[in-house]
Amino acid sequence: MTFYISPIIEGKLTRLKVEKIFESPSIERFEVTAKNKSLTLQTNRILFQNRGLKHRKGQWTIVAGNLNKSAALQRITDAIDKELQ
């Protein structure tokens, strides 16, 4: 599953490609790619959905890559959550 998000990061509208690379009954992994950098994020959102807790947000963690700004991570994860709903 591949889609694009456009969060505002450091005052600039950034278009990022998001691809779901792994899914199990308890976790999902997404690869977020910009022009020359990539980041792998993991969430347990699907675990809560399988248990019927549809309004609970999953916890996001960085599996590979690095991100200096925590606000940027929050905006990226919010945009992914919005796209998946």
C-alpha positions in Angstrom: 0.0 0.0 0.0 1.5 3.3 -1.1 0.2 6.8 -0.6 1.5 10.4 -0.3 1.2 12.8 2.6 2.0 16.5 2.7 2.7 17.7 6.3 4.2 21.1 7.1 7.7 20.6 8.5 9.8 23.5 9.6 7.4 25.9 7.9 7.5 24.2 4.5 4.9 22.0 2.9 6.8 18.7 2.3 5.5 15.8 0.1 6.4 12.4 1.4 5.9 9.0 0.0 4.6 6.4 2.6 4.7 2.7 1.9 3.4 0.0 4.2 6.2 -2.6 4.3 5.1 -5.0 7.0 1.9 -5.9 8.8 1.2 -8.5 11.5 -1.7 -8.8 13.9 0.0 -6.5 16.4 2.2 -4.0 14.5 2.5 -2.2 11.2 5.7 -0.7 9.7 5.8 2.2 7.2 8.7 3.5 5.2 8.5 7.3 4.8 10.6 8.6 1.9 11.6 12.1 1.0 14.0 13.1 -1.8 17.1 11.4 -0.5 16.3 10.2 3.0 14.0 7.5 4.4 12.6 6.7 7.8 11.0 3.5 9.0 8.2 3.9 11.5 6.3 1.2 13.5 2.9 1.5 15.2 0.7 -0.8 17.2 -2.5 0.9 15.9 -3.7 -2.4 14.3 -3.6 -4.2 17.7 -6.1 -1.7 19.1 -8.3 -2.0 16.1 -8.3 -5.8 16.3 -9.4 -5.5 19.9 -12.3 -3.1 19.0 -10.6 0.0 20.4 -11.1 2.1 17.2 -10.6 5.5 18.8 -7.3 4.8 20.6 -4.2 6.1 18.9 -1.3 3.7 18.4 2.2 4.4 19.7 4.7 5.4 17.0 8.4 4.5 17.2 11.3 5.0 14.8 12.8 1.7 13.7 15.4 2.9 11.2 16.7 6.3 10.2 16.8 9.4 12.4 14.7 12.5 12.8 16.0 15.5 14.7 12.7 17.3 15.4 10.1 15.6 17.5 7.5 18.0 16.2 8.2 16.8 12.6 7.6 13.2 13.8 4.3 14.2 15.3 3.2 15.9 12.1 4.2 12.9 10.0 2.4 10.4 12.2 -0.7 12.5 12.4 -0.8 12.8 8.6 -0.4 9.0 8.3 -3.2 8.4 10.8 -5.4 10.8 9.0 -4.7 9.0 5.6 -5.4 5.5 7.1 -8.8 6.5 8.5 
